[in-house]
Amino acid sequence: MVSAGVCFAGKGRLHFVDEKAEVDLHYYLTHLTRKLTEDTRALMASAFIFQQDCAPAHTARRARVT
């Protein structure tokens, strides 16, 4: 599994999920969210909206970015 971000300013890096990993809330917050927001900030230094789909790890209350 791979995760990446795209926007009108460009595309982020590909982030490969560990082969045996279950992408639950903990994995999402500790591994992917930080990397994806770093990529977004590098592409768009000013304000941006971080959008997610409706995967269970994304819809948990703690995963919501404000």
C-alpha positions as CSV (number, residue, x, y, z in Angstrom):
1,M,0.0,0.0,0.0
2,V,1.2,3.5,-0.7
3,S,0.1,7.0,0.3
4,A,0.7,10.3,-1.4
5,G,-0.7,13.8,-1.7
6,V,-1.4,15.9,-4.7
7,C,-2.4,19.5,-5.2
8,F,-2.4,22.2,-7.8
9,A,1.1,23.2,-6.7
10,G,2.5,19.7,-7.4
11,K,2.7,16.2,-5.9
12,G,4.2,14.9,-2.7
13,R,6.5,11.9,-2.1
14,L,5.2,8.4,-2.2
15,H,5.1,6.9,1.3
16,F,5.0,3.1,1.4
17,V,3.1,1.4,4.2
18,D,5.0,-1.4,6.0
19,E,4.0,-4.7,4.4
20,K,2.5,-6.2,7.6
21,A,1.1,-3.0,8.9
22,E,-2.6,-2.4,9.6
23,V,-3.4,1.2,8.8
24,D,-5.4,2.0,12.0
25,L,-5.6,5.4,13.7
26,H,-2.3,4.9,15.6
27,Y,-0.3,4.0,12.4
28,Y,-2.0,6.8,10.4
29,L,-1.2,9.5,13.0
30,T,2.3,8.3,13.8
31,H,3.5,7.5,10.3
32,L,1.5,9.0,7.5
33,T,-0.1,12.2,8.7
34,R,3.2,13.8,9.7
35,K,4.8,12.9,6.4
36,L,1.8,14.0,4.3
37,T,1.6,17.4,6.0
38,E,5.4,17.9,5.6
39,D,5.0,17.3,1.9
40,T,2.1,19.7,1.7
41,R,3.9,22.5,3.6
42,A,6.9,22.1,1.2
43,L,4.6,22.5,-1.8
44,M,2.4,25.2,-0.3
45,A,4.2,27.2,2.4
46,S,1.1,29.3,3.2
47,A,-2.4,28.1,4.0
48,F,-3.8,24.8,2.8
49,I,-6.7,22.4,3.5
50,F,-5.8,18.9,4.3
51,Q,-8.5,16.7,2.8
52,Q,-8.9,13.0,3.5
53,D,-11.3,10.3,2.2
54,C,-13.6,8.3,4.4
55,A,-11.2,5.5,5.4
56,P,-11.8,4.5,9.1
57,A,-8.4,5.7,10.2
58,H,-9.2,9.1,8.6
59,T,-12.7,9.6,10.2
60,A,-11.7,9.0,13.8
61,R,-12.1,12.1,15.9
62,R,-8.3,12.3,16.7
63,A,-7.4,12.2,13.0
64,R,-9.4,15.3,12.1
65,V,-7.0,18.1,11.3
66,T,-8.4,21.6,12.1
